[in-house]
């Protein structure tokens, strides 16, 4: 099974990338749909419910993204095992991923169940804080299921079977709507929970989907090759490998998410039109990013499989095709944003002043998206080579010091401040710096790996069916 997937990616790299990326994109859109459903339904319930849900979801998402990023370190590790044809190790590392998810759930739940320090820091009004506590209480009990599900997600991506997870993500969206209505409004013996209902509905959805995932794992014969696991106990060596790769990835995600959050807070000091225009174009950028994210995930998986098979040169080909495809798709998206800018903005609002602000930001959003596509592919490709610590440092300098610091200089501290436009200009500049550094780092790493492959006898494991291929350099010590 592994050898056929590795060979197909070698012969048809672009086709293999699209086969892997398109289901991931569909799944990501379904995940975004969950947030959209919550926002629309909370908006209908009243401003207090919407405010509590917005505050609670911001806290939860920031925390979840960081914890989830650690588990993402499992994807290149399992992908390399799969490419090497060592299915037992895929299953064993997935077990360790479950232990890691449960441990991080304890940390996350402790924060979600004690949010008062966050409320004090953000000066959240007392009546909003009260409703938000109920939301966080509910969603906290769903965090273990959400993180363990990410292990199943990583496993299926690694073995090039993302369709199963996509089906579950779509199911999650379909379950969320009736559960939101039930928990928010009450009925059938359940009291009306208001804003807290959104948190409990999310928790119930995650546990239902995790239960279905467990049944698929147990009874689907496709997974039988991954179940010859020698021990279900924590393996500190394997956990250390996942953490060395995953912790910097989680840190990178936190830096990216927090930089956008901080910019939104800083822009809020201006008038409502500046904030509204910023929010509109931010949402467009987030939607466009889903395409980059899907291609990046696909490139990580397929390149990791080739590296595991001892085929570093083919991994380089996949990385290059991934970057080329991302640039082509990003150019098309940028063209669409340029041609239909007014129509897209008018979909969000009819307010003339807000539209004017958003139109002024669009050139920088277009530049930002194209740069974002390139840097995302470089960052995700480096994960295939187990390089994640240096990208995190690059993001810290580029997005925080250049992006936020430069935004304050251009948008606030100038004699004639550019306001929200200054923040987008600085963000694009910071992202350009990050993309340049990541591209240079990726080129250096690929040259090293390709040169090493040429100096060693090569017998790709996935093609020979044997273990311990001499053509595969010491499996990729995290850097």
Secondary structure, 3 states (H helix, E strand, C coil): CHHHHHHHHHHCHHHHHHHHHHHHHHHHHHHHHHHHHHHHHHHHHCHHHHHHHHHHHHHHHHHHHHHHHHHHHHHHHHHHHHHCCCHHHHHHHHHHHHHHHHHHHHHHHHHHCCCHHHHHHHCCCHHHHHHHHHHHHHHHHHHHHHHHHHHHHHHHHHCCCHHHHHHHHHHHHHHHHHHHHHHHHCECCECCCCHHHHHHHHHHHHHHHHHHHHHHHHHCHHHHHHCCCCCCCCCHHHHHHHHHHHHHHHHHHHHHHHHHHHHHHHHCCCCHHHHHHHHHHHHHHHHHHHHHHHHHHHHHHHHHHHHHCCCHHHHHHHHHHHHHHHHHHHHHHHHHHHHCHHHHHHHHCCCHHHHHHHHHHHHHHHHHHHHHHHHHHHHHHHHHCCCCHHHHHHHHHHHHHHHHHHHHHHHHHCCCCCCHHHHHHHHHHHHHHHHHHHHHHHHHHHHHHHHHHHHCCCCCHHHHCCCCCCCCCCCCCCC
